[in-house]
Amino acid sequence: MPQKDYPQTPDGRYFVSRGRLWRCTDPSLDDSARRAAVKALMQARRAVQLAGDDADAEAEARAGVDAAKRRLGERGPVWWDDGAPDEGGFHPRNSSYAEWWHALSEAERARGE
C-alpha cells in the first residue's frame, strides 16, 4: 500500500501518482520479507544518489533498485493470478480502471495527478 494518500484502485493492485498507475506491493508478502525488501530498496536508492559520475556504481545501484522492486512485486511478473494484464504506467482513464477514475471526486483525482 502506498505511503501517501494516493488514490488506490478498488482491487488494491495500483495507486495513482503523477497521473499514472503504479503497482502496489504484493500483499501476500509476510512482514519480514516486505521490510527486508524495503530496506534493500532504500539502500539501493541511496547508492544511486551517491554514485555521482561513476557509471558502473550507478548501474549496480540501479540493478539493486530493480531487484528490490521485483522482490516487492512492484516490477516483474504480476502478483495476482486472475490473468489480468499489468497496466502499470497507464493513465487510469486509458486503462480498465477508467470508470473507477471518473467516479472519483475532483479532489481525489487531484491527489493522483
RAGIVEN-V473712 format. One record per residue. N is the residue number from 0. RES is the residue in three letters. PHI is phi in whole degrees, 0 to 359 (none if undefined). PSI is psi in degrees with one decimal (999 if undefined). Layout:
N/RES/PHI/PSI
N/RES/PHI/PSI
This chain:
0/MET/none/139.5
1/PRO/294/149.9
2/GLN/289/-43.4
3/LYS/275/175.0
4/ASP/272/59.2
5/TYR/278/151.4
6/PRO/298/135.0
7/GLN/241/136.3
8/THR/298/152.0
9/PRO/302/-28.7
10/ASP/274/-2.8
11/GLY/76/11.3
12/ARG/277/-31.1
13/TYR/224/156.8
14/PHE/237/161.6
15/VAL/249/125.4
16/SER/216/139.6
17/ARG/53/33.7
18/GLY/74/16.4
19/ARG/228/152.0
20/LEU/279/129.8
21/TRP/238/132.2
22/ARG/292/134.8
23/CYS/281/162.8
24/THR/296/143.8
25/ASP/301/116.3
26/PRO/290/-11.6
27/SER/276/-6.6
28/LEU/294/136.3
29/ASP/286/160.2
30/ASP/302/-40.2
31/SER/291/-38.1
32/ALA/293/-41.4
33/ARG/297/-46.8
34/ARG/298/-41.5
35/ALA/296/-41.8
36/ALA/292/-39.7
37/VAL/295/-41.3
38/LYS/298/-45.5
39/ALA/298/-38.9
40/LEU/297/-46.3
41/MET/296/-40.3
42/GLN/296/-41.5
43/ALA/292/-39.0
44/ARG/296/-39.2
45/ARG/297/-41.4
46/ALA/297/-35.1
47/VAL/299/-45.3
48/GLN/295/-38.5
49/LEU/281/-13.9
50/ALA/295/-29.2
51/GLY/58/-125.9
52/ASP/268/4.8
53/ASP/278/99.0
54/ALA/298/-37.7
55/ASP/293/-43.2
56/ALA/295/-39.3
57/GLU/295/-43.5
58/ALA/298/-41.2
59/GLU/295/-42.7
60/ALA/294/-42.2
61/ARG/296/-34.8
62/ALA/295/-35.4
63/GLY/294/-39.5
64/VAL/299/-48.0
65/ASP/299/-43.8
66/ALA/298/-42.2
67/ALA/293/-41.5
68/LYS/294/-33.7
69/ARG/293/-40.1
70/ARG/298/-33.7
71/LEU/281/-12.0
72/GLY/86/9.7
73/GLU/275/-12.6
74/ARG/220/169.2
75/GLY/80/-154.8
76/PRO/301/142.2
77/VAL/293/153.1
78/TRP/268/-6.4
79/TRP/266/160.2
80/ASP/236/24.1
81/ASP/262/7.3
82/GLY/85/-1.4
83/ALA/293/138.9
84/PRO/287/163.9
85/ASP/280/120.5
86/GLU/252/15.8
87/GLY/302/139.2
88/GLY/95/-17.7
89/PHE/280/151.1
90/HIS/288/140.9
91/PRO/306/-33.2
92/ARG/290/-16.2
93/ASN/254/30.5
94/SER/221/-178.2
95/SER/290/-5.5
96/TYR/263/9.8
97/ALA/303/-44.7
98/GLU/297/-43.7
99/TRP/300/-46.0
100/TRP/299/-44.8
101/HIS/290/-23.8
102/ALA/281/-15.8
103/LEU/291/154.3
104/SER/290/162.9
105/GLU/301/-39.3
106/ALA/295/-41.2
107/GLU/295/-43.1
108/ARG/295/-36.2
109/ALA/298/-32.4
110/ARG/296/-24.1
111/GLY/263/-5.3
112/GLU/269/999
